[in-house]
Amino acid sequence: MKIIVLGTRGIPGIQGGVETHCEELYPRLVSLGHDITIITRTPYVKSKKINAFKSVRLKHIFAPKNKTFEAIIHSFLGTLYAGYKRPDFLHIHTVGCMLLTPFAKLLGLKVIVTNHGPDYNRQKWGETAKRIIKLGERLGTKYADKIIVISELIDNILKNNYNRHDAVLIYNGVTMLTKSEKNRLYWSFRFDKSGICYCCWTICGRKRIFRSCGSLCKNQYKNKTRSCW
């Protein structure tokens, strides 16, 4: 099956949850015999000479590195490219990029969308952007041929808000790592002798970074949470 993928910054090694999702998923689908092309956003590509990763084809298409217009412009251009290449399916990720689902259908494409969650609830978006992203969720949910969700919560949103009851629930997988004996400190969630815990995290409310750090501190310092900050 020939599939073109839209809605991700790209792979490999590009920061983002959807990007990690795609980097893990699509090489596995290729190994099953599918022909996969991921449309990447040029500002995030380390080298435009790299046109494949683990047999997944990479098509680099322009996108302005601008929070407001990046996704919508890239999705429009990517949908045009998919209309030209005529895949069996166009697979769109994220609710914002799902805004182009009706346009893809007008081009005669079959569309699968993966809803990774209500991005319009993120603190970084203004009110106008939130409305546009939510419109993307509505249009994608209404017009997509098939819908994939990654949690029961998202499935319930589609059922309750859009009366769409045929979404397929596929949880995100986890690549199991080999436990390193040299890093027992991190695996056991214990601090080193300096009392410092290092972490790399997106600082926003829904990530619960402060709650996690607070729990670690209480465990190590008997409720002396301030020792961590």
The 8 nearest C-alpha neighbors of each residue, nearest first, counted from 0:
[[1, 33, 34, 87, 2, 32, 86, 88],
 [0, 2, 34, 86, 87, 35, 33, 88],
 [3, 1, 35, 88, 86, 89, 87, 34],
 [2, 4, 36, 89, 37, 35, 90, 86],
 [5, 3, 37, 90, 38, 89, 91, 36],
 [4, 6, 91, 38, 7, 90, 92, 37],
 [7, 5, 92, 91, 96, 93, 74, 8],
 [8, 6, 9, 18, 5, 17, 39, 92],
 [9, 7, 40, 39, 18, 43, 6, 13],
 [10, 8, 39, 7, 18, 40, 13, 11],
 [11, 9, 13, 12, 22, 18, 8, 39],
 [10, 12, 13, 22, 9, 52, 18, 19],
 [11, 13, 10, 14, 19, 18, 22, 9],
 [14, 12, 10, 11, 18, 9, 15, 43],
 [13, 15, 12, 18, 16, 19, 8, 17],
 [16, 14, 18, 17, 19, 13, 8, 20],
 [15, 17, 19, 18, 20, 14, 21, 115],
 [18, 16, 20, 19, 15, 21, 7, 92],
 [17, 19, 15, 21, 20, 16, 7, 9],
 [20, 18, 22, 16, 17, 21, 23, 15],
 [19, 21, 17, 18, 23, 22, 24, 16],
 [22, 20, 24, 18, 23, 19, 25, 17],
 [23, 21, 19, 20, 24, 10, 18, 25],
 [22, 24, 21, 20, 25, 19, 26, 27],
 [25, 23, 21, 27, 22, 26, 20, 28],
 [24, 26, 28, 27, 21, 23, 29, 22],
 [27, 25, 29, 28, 53, 24, 55, 30],
 [26, 28, 30, 25, 29, 24, 31, 23],
 [27, 29, 25, 31, 30, 26, 33, 24],
 [30, 28, 33, 26, 32, 31, 27, 34],
 [29, 31, 27, 28, 32, 26, 33, 54],
 [32, 30, 28, 29, 33, 27, 26, 34],
 [31, 33, 29, 30, 34, 28, 0, 27],
 [32, 34, 29, 0, 28, 31, 35, 1],
 [33, 35, 1, 0, 29, 2, 32, 36],
 [36, 34, 2, 55, 3, 56, 1, 33],
 [35, 37, 56, 3, 57, 55, 4, 2],
 [38, 36, 4, 57, 3, 58, 39, 56],
 [39, 37, 58, 5, 59, 4, 57, 36],
 [38, 40, 9, 59, 8, 58, 60, 37],
 [41, 39, 8, 62, 60, 42, 61, 43],
 [40, 42, 44, 61, 43, 59, 60, 62],
 [43, 41, 40, 44, 64, 62, 63, 61],
 [44, 42, 41, 40, 45, 8, 13, 9],
 [45, 43, 41, 46, 42, 47, 40, 9],
 [44, 46, 43, 47, 42, 49, 41, 48],
 [47, 45, 48, 44, 49, 50, 41, 43],
 [46, 48, 49, 44, 59, 45, 50, 41],
 [49, 47, 46, 50, 45, 51, 59, 44],
 [50, 48, 47, 46, 51, 57, 52, 45],
 [49, 51, 57, 48, 56, 58, 47, 52],
 [52, 50, 56, 57, 55, 54, 49, 53],
 [51, 53, 55, 54, 56, 11, 50, 57],
 [52, 54, 55, 26, 51, 29, 56, 25],
 [53, 55, 52, 51, 56, 26, 29, 35],
 [56, 54, 52, 51, 35, 53, 36, 26],
 [57, 55, 51, 36, 50, 35, 54, 37],
 [58, 56, 50, 37, 51, 36, 38, 59],
 [57, 59, 38, 39, 37, 60, 56, 50],
 [58, 60, 39, 41, 38, 40, 57, 47],
 [61, 59, 40, 41, 39, 58, 62, 38],
 [60, 62, 41, 40, 73, 63, 59, 42],
 [61, 63, 73, 40, 69, 41, 64, 72],
 [64, 62, 69, 65, 61, 68, 42, 72],
 [65, 63, 69, 42, 62, 66, 68, 43],
 [64, 66, 69, 63, 67, 68, 62, 70],
 [67, 65, 69, 68, 64, 70, 63, 124],
 [66, 68, 65, 69, 128, 70, 71, 124],
 [69, 67, 71, 65, 70, 66, 72, 63],
 [70, 68, 63, 65, 62, 72, 64, 71],
 [69, 71, 73, 72, 68, 74, 96, 6],
 [70, 72, 74, 73, 68, 69, 75, 96],
 [73, 71, 75, 74, 69, 70, 68, 76],
 [72, 74, 62, 76, 70, 75, 71, 77],
 [75, 73, 77, 71, 72, 76, 70, 78],
 [74, 76, 72, 78, 77, 73, 71, 79],
 [77, 75, 79, 73, 78, 74, 80, 72],
 [76, 78, 74, 80, 79, 75, 73, 81],
 [77, 79, 81, 75, 80, 76, 74, 82],
 [80, 78, 82, 76, 77, 81, 83, 75],
 [81, 79, 77, 83, 78, 82, 84, 76],
 [80, 82, 78, 84, 83, 79, 85, 77],
 [83, 81, 79, 80, 85, 84, 106, 78],
 [82, 84, 80, 81, 85, 79, 78, 86],
 [83, 85, 81, 82, 86, 80, 3, 79],
 [86, 84, 82, 83, 81, 87, 108, 88],
 [87, 85, 1, 88, 2, 84, 3, 89],
 [86, 88, 1, 2, 0, 85, 109, 89],
 [89, 87, 109, 2, 86, 110, 90, 3],
 [88, 90, 110, 3, 2, 4, 111, 109],
 [89, 91, 111, 4, 112, 110, 3, 88],
 [92, 90, 112, 5, 6, 4, 111, 97],
 [91, 93, 6, 113, 112, 5, 114, 96],
 [94, 92, 114, 95, 115, 96, 6, 113],
 [93, 95, 136, 97, 135, 96, 114, 132],
 [96, 94, 132, 135, 97, 93, 98, 136],
 [95, 97, 98, 94, 6, 93, 74, 99],
 [96, 98, 139, 135, 94, 99, 100, 95],
 [135, 97, 99, 96, 100, 95, 138, 139],
 [100, 98, 97, 102, 101, 96, 103, 75],
 [99, 101, 103, 97, 139, 102, 98, 104],
 [102, 100, 104, 103, 99, 142, 105, 138],
 [103, 101, 105, 99, 104, 100, 106, 78],
 [104, 102, 100, 106, 105, 101, 108, 78],
 [103, 105, 101, 107, 108, 106, 102, 100],
 [106, 104, 102, 107, 103, 101, 108, 100],
 [107, 105, 103, 104, 108, 82, 102, 79],
 [106, 108, 104, 105, 103, 109, 82, 85],
 [109, 107, 104, 103, 106, 110, 88, 82],
 [108, 110, 88, 89, 144, 104, 87, 107],
 [111, 109, 89, 143, 144, 88, 90, 108],
 [110, 112, 90, 145, 146, 143, 144, 89],
 [113, 111, 91, 146, 90, 92, 147, 114],
 [114, 112, 147, 92, 148, 146, 115, 91],
 [113, 115, 148, 93, 116, 94, 147, 112],
 [116, 114, 93, 149, 113, 148, 117, 92],
 [115, 117, 114, 118, 153, 94, 93, 149],
 [118, 116, 119, 120, 94, 115, 153, 133],
 [119, 117, 120, 121, 116, 94, 132, 95],
 [118, 120, 129, 117, 121, 132, 133, 124],
 [121, 119, 118, 117, 122, 129, 124, 123],
 [122, 120, 119, 123, 118, 124, 117, 205],
 [121, 123, 124, 120, 203, 125, 204, 119],
 [122, 124, 121, 125, 203, 120, 119, 129],
 [125, 123, 122, 128, 129, 121, 126, 119],
 [126, 124, 128, 127, 129, 123, 122, 130],
 [125, 127, 129, 128, 130, 124, 119, 131],
 [128, 126, 130, 129, 125, 131, 124, 132],
 [127, 129, 131, 125, 130, 126, 124, 132],
 [128, 130, 119, 126, 132, 127, 131, 124],
 [129, 131, 133, 127, 128, 132, 134, 126],
 [130, 132, 134, 128, 133, 129, 135, 127],
 [133, 131, 95, 135, 129, 134, 130, 119],
 [132, 134, 136, 130, 135, 131, 119, 129],
 [135, 133, 137, 131, 132, 136, 138, 130],
 [98, 136, 134, 97, 132, 95, 138, 133],
 [135, 137, 94, 133, 139, 134, 138, 140],
 [136, 138, 134, 140, 135, 139, 141, 133],
 [139, 137, 141, 135, 140, 136, 98, 142],
 [140, 138, 97, 136, 100, 143, 141, 142],
 [139, 141, 137, 138, 142, 143, 136, 146],
 [140, 142, 138, 139, 137, 143, 161, 163],
 [141, 143, 139, 140, 138, 101, 144, 100],
 [144, 142, 110, 145, 139, 111, 140, 141],
 [145, 143, 110, 111, 109, 142, 146, 112],
 [144, 146, 111, 143, 112, 110, 147, 166],
 [147, 145, 166, 112, 111, 113, 167, 143],
 [146, 148, 113, 167, 166, 168, 112, 114],
 [149, 147, 168, 114, 113, 150, 167, 154],
 [148, 150, 170, 169, 168, 115, 171, 147],
 [151, 149, 152, 153, 148, 170, 154, 168],
 [150, 152, 154, 153, 155, 168, 149, 148],
 [151, 153, 155, 150, 154, 156, 116, 149],
 [154, 152, 156, 155, 151, 150, 116, 148],
 [153, 155, 151, 157, 152, 156, 148, 158],
 [154, 156, 158, 152, 153, 157, 159, 151],
 [157, 155, 153, 159, 154, 158, 160, 152],
 [158, 156, 161, 154, 155, 160, 163, 159],
 [157, 159, 162, 163, 155, 164, 156, 161],
 [158, 160, 156, 157, 162, 155, 161, 163],
 [161, 159, 157, 156, 158, 162, 163, 155],
 [162, 160, 157, 163, 158, 159, 137, 140],
 [161, 163, 158, 159, 160, 164, 157, 156],
 [164, 162, 158, 161, 157, 165, 166, 140],
 [163, 165, 158, 166, 162, 157, 154, 155],
 [164, 166, 163, 167, 146, 145, 158, 154],
 [167, 165, 146, 147, 164, 168, 148, 154],
 [168, 166, 147, 148, 146, 169, 165, 145],
 [167, 169, 148, 149, 147, 166, 170, 150],
 [170, 168, 149, 148, 167, 171, 147, 150],
 [171, 169, 149, 150, 172, 168, 148, 151],
 [170, 172, 149, 169, 173, 20, 150, 24],
 [173, 171, 170, 174, 20, 23, 24, 169],
 [172, 174, 175, 171, 23, 176, 20, 170],
 [173, 175, 176, 172, 23, 177, 171, 24],
 [174, 176, 173, 177, 178, 172, 23, 179],
 [177, 175, 178, 174, 179, 173, 186, 180],
 [176, 178, 179, 175, 180, 174, 186, 182],
 [179, 177, 176, 180, 186, 182, 183, 181],
 [178, 180, 181, 182, 177, 183, 186, 176],
 [181, 179, 182, 183, 178, 186, 184, 177],
 [180, 182, 179, 183, 184, 178, 185, 186],
 [183, 181, 184, 180, 179, 185, 186, 178],
 [182, 184, 186, 180, 185, 181, 187, 179],
 [185, 183, 182, 189, 187, 186, 188, 190],
 [186, 184, 188, 187, 183, 182, 189, 190],
 [185, 187, 183, 188, 184, 182, 178, 189],
 [186, 188, 185, 189, 184, 183, 182, 190],
 [189, 187, 185, 186, 184, 190, 215, 183],
 [190, 188, 184, 187, 185, 191, 219, 186],
 [191, 189, 194, 196, 195, 192, 184, 188],
 [190, 192, 193, 194, 195, 189, 184, 196],
 [193, 191, 194, 190, 195, 189, 196, 184],
 [192, 194, 191, 195, 190, 196, 227, 226],
 [193, 195, 190, 192, 191, 196, 227, 226],
 [196, 194, 193, 190, 191, 197, 227, 192],
 [195, 197, 190, 198, 194, 191, 227, 189],
 [198, 196, 195, 199, 190, 185, 212, 191],
 [197, 199, 200, 196, 212, 208, 195, 201],
 [200, 198, 197, 201, 202, 208, 196, 206],
 [199, 201, 202, 198, 208, 206, 203, 207],
 [200, 202, 203, 206, 199, 208, 204, 205],
 [203, 201, 200, 208, 206, 204, 207, 205],
 [204, 202, 205, 206, 201, 207, 122, 208],
 [203, 205, 206, 207, 202, 208, 122, 121],
 [204, 206, 207, 203, 121, 208, 202, 122],
 [205, 207, 208, 204, 203, 202, 201, 200],
 [208, 206, 210, 205, 209, 204, 211, 203],
 [209, 207, 211, 210, 206, 212, 202, 200],
 [208, 210, 212, 211, 207, 213, 214, 206],
 [211, 209, 213, 207, 208, 212, 214, 215],
 [210, 212, 208, 214, 213, 209, 207, 215],
 [213, 211, 209, 215, 214, 210, 216, 208],
 [212, 214, 210, 216, 211, 215, 209, 224],
 [215, 213, 211, 217, 212, 216, 210, 218],
 [216, 214, 212, 218, 213, 217, 219, 211],
 [217, 215, 213, 219, 224, 218, 214, 220],
 [216, 218, 222, 221, 214, 220, 219, 215],
 [217, 219, 215, 216, 221, 220, 214, 222],
 [220, 218, 216, 217, 221, 215, 189, 190],
 [219, 221, 223, 217, 216, 222, 218, 224],
 [222, 220, 217, 223, 218, 219, 216, 224],
 [221, 223, 217, 224, 220, 216, 218, 219],
 [224, 222, 220, 221, 225, 226, 217, 216],
 [223, 225, 216, 222, 226, 217, 213, 227],
 [226, 224, 227, 228, 223, 216, 222, 213],
 [227, 225, 224, 228, 223, 216, 220, 194],
 [228, 226, 225, 224, 216, 195, 212, 196],
 [227, 225, 226, 224, 212, 213, 195, 216]]
